Structures are given as structure tokens and as C-alpha cells.
Amino acid sequence: MAWRTLALDDHEWAVSVAVERRPGTDDWTLVAAFRSRSPDPRRVWVPLQFSSPSKAALFARADSLSQDDLASALRQRLTR
């Protein structure tokens, strides 16, 4: 997924994705990186509920994420 922008609650966020492997597992997990576009920038990393032994499969899955999927993941993270 190339980076995208997302509007949420009157804030604009730049969104990109990465994959990470946690210790003790062979699977990769998809992670969304949100960076606010405001005078006081904020960065939020959100692990998504997708994992696979293939990084390529995760990046392909990221391409199919909707704006609503991304907004929901960010909103859940911000309300914790």
C-alpha cells in the first residue's frame, strides 16, 4: 500500500504500513503507521489483526484495506 491520507475527527493523518515479526513466532504482523498532519505532529502505530509467514501477502492485504478499516483501527487505538 502506498501511503494514504485519512481524515478523522477534523484531523488529517498520513497512513503507511509496515510488517513486523515478534519474538518467538515465524509469522509477520501488519502494522499501520499514522502520522498527524498538524502543527503538533503525533505518530501512532497500530498492529492490525492480520498475520502471515509471507510479508508479500500482508502488503497485498494492506492494499485492500478500506478507509473505514483504517479509521476504525486508529479510533480504537486513540480511545485506549
N, C-alpha and C positions, 0 to 999 in steps of 0.2 A: 504494500500500500504506500503510495506516495503520500506525503503529508497532506493533511486536510485542515480546514478550519471548521470550528464548531461554535455556534452561538448558544449560550446557556445562561439564563438569568441576567441578561444585559451585559454579559462578559463575552469576549471573543477569545477562543483558545486555538492554538496551533496544535495539531494532533499528529503524532508519528507512532510507529510501532517498533518493537524490538522483541527478541526472544531471549529467554534466559534458562539456564539449567541449574536446578537447585542441587545441593549436595545429596548424594545417596540415591539419585534417580537417573535413568537414562533418557527420560523424556524432556523435551523443551516446552516451556510455557510461553504463551503470547502475552506481551505486556504493552499497554498503551501509555504513551508519554504525552501529557497535556501541559502546555505552556501558555499561561495567560498573556494576552497582548494588552497590557495596561501599564500605566506609569510605574506601578509597583509589581513587576512580574513575579509570578508564582509558578512553580513546577510541581506536578503531581504525577506519580507513576502508579498505574492501576493494573495489577495482574488480572488477566481475563480468564475465563473458565475453559480455555482451550489448550490442550497439550498434545504432543505427538513426538515420536522419535525423529521426525523429519522437520527440519527448520523450514524447508521449502513449502511443505504442506501448511504450516502455520502462516507463512507470509501470503500464501494463496487464500487462506481463510480470512485473513485481515482485509483483503481486497473486497470481500463480500459483506463486511460489517456495514450496517446502515448508520446513518447519523443518529437515529434513535437508540441503537445499541450502544454507541459511544457516549451519548448523553446520559443514558441510564447508568453506565459504569462510572462515569465521572460524578454524577449526582450521588450515587451510593457512597463513593469514597469521600466526598465533601461533607456528607452528613454524619460520618462516624465520629 
